[in-house]
Amino acid sequence: MLSRFSEGLSGNLDMWVVFGVAAQVAFTARFIVQWIASERQGRSVVPVAFWYLSLVGSFGLLVYAIVRADPVFILGQSAGSIIYVRNLMLIYSHRGEERS
């Protein structure tokens, strides 16, 4: 069973699968970044890098979903991207207020 899985995986490994895996790695890395930042602060924090990794990973997965023509995946990733952009907008608008 394991050999059949690895044969199927290697047979399906194309540029888009590599792209999709890279996007998923970026999306997953956001949790590692958030965990490390929280450990350093000794409390739960969400660093700006979390939102950038969310956006990069989500956008990459959206492109992958469009190429694969998966409507469920497309809907899920497109909705998240709006939230990530909005959080970055809020962060940067708030930073401008702090400098004034």
C-alpha positions as CSV (number, residue, x, y, z in Angstrom):
1,M,0.0,0.0,0.0
2,L,2.8,2.4,0.9
3,S,4.6,1.7,-2.4
4,R,1.4,2.4,-4.4
5,F,1.1,5.7,-2.5
6,S,4.7,6.7,-3.3
7,E,4.3,5.6,-7.0
8,G,1.1,7.7,-7.3
9,L,2.8,10.7,-5.6
10,S,5.9,10.6,-7.8
11,G,3.7,10.2,-10.9
12,N,1.6,13.3,-9.9
13,L,4.6,15.4,-8.9
14,D,4.6,18.3,-11.4
15,M,5.4,22.0,-11.1
16,W,2.0,22.8,-9.7
17,V,2.2,20.3,-7.0
18,V,5.6,21.7,-6.0
19,F,4.1,25.2,-6.0
20,G,1.1,24.0,-3.9
21,V,3.4,22.4,-1.4
22,A,5.5,25.5,-1.1
23,A,2.4,27.6,-0.6
24,Q,1.2,25.2,2.1
25,V,4.6,25.3,3.8
26,A,4.4,29.2,3.9
27,F,0.8,28.9,5.3
28,T,1.9,26.5,8.0
29,A,5.1,28.4,8.8
30,R,2.9,31.2,10.2
31,F,2.0,29.1,13.2
32,I,5.6,28.4,13.9
33,V,6.4,32.2,13.7
34,Q,3.5,32.9,16.0
35,W,4.6,30.3,18.5
36,I,8.2,31.5,18.6
37,A,7.1,35.1,19.0
38,S,4.7,34.1,21.8
39,E,7.4,32.1,23.6
40,R,9.8,35.1,23.4
41,Q,7.2,37.5,24.8
42,G,5.9,35.0,27.4
43,R,2.3,35.6,26.2
44,S,0.2,35.0,23.1
45,V,1.1,37.5,20.4
46,V,0.4,37.7,16.7
47,P,3.4,39.2,14.9
48,V,3.1,41.0,11.6
49,A,5.0,38.2,9.9
50,F,2.1,35.9,10.7
51,W,-0.2,38.0,8.5
52,Y,2.3,38.2,5.6
53,L,2.9,34.4,5.7
54,S,-0.9,34.0,5.8
55,L,-1.3,36.2,2.8
56,V,1.5,34.6,0.8
57,G,0.4,31.0,1.7
58,S,-3.2,31.7,1.1
59,F,-2.6,33.5,-2.3
60,G,-0.3,30.6,-3.4
61,L,-2.9,28.1,-2.4
62,L,-5.6,30.1,-4.2
63,V,-3.5,30.0,-7.4
64,Y,-3.0,26.3,-7.0
65,A,-6.8,25.8,-6.4
66,I,-7.6,27.8,-9.5
67,V,-5.2,25.7,-11.6
68,R,-6.7,22.5,-10.2
69,A,-10.2,23.9,-10.7
70,D,-11.3,23.1,-7.2
71,P,-14.3,25.4,-6.3
72,V,-14.3,24.5,-2.6
73,F,-10.6,25.2,-2.2
74,I,-10.9,28.4,-4.2
75,L,-13.7,29.8,-2.0
76,G,-11.9,28.9,1.2
77,Q,-8.7,30.5,0.2
78,S,-10.1,33.7,-1.4
79,A,-12.1,34.5,1.8
80,G,-9.1,34.2,4.0
81,S,-7.0,36.5,1.8
82,I,-9.5,39.4,2.4
83,I,-9.1,39.0,6.2
84,Y,-5.2,38.9,6.0
85,V,-5.1,42.0,3.9
86,R,-7.5,43.8,6.2
87,N,-5.4,42.9,9.3
88,L,-2.3,44.3,7.6
89,M,-4.2,47.5,6.8
90,L,-5.3,47.8,10.4
91,I,-1.8,47.2,11.7
92,Y,-0.2,49.9,9.4
93,S,-3.0,52.4,10.0
94,H,-2.5,52.0,13.7
95,R,1.2,52.4,13.4
96,G,0.7,55.7,11.7
97,E,-1.3,56.9,14.6
98,E,1.4,55.9,17.1
99,R,4.0,58.0,15.3
100,S,1.9,61.2,15.3
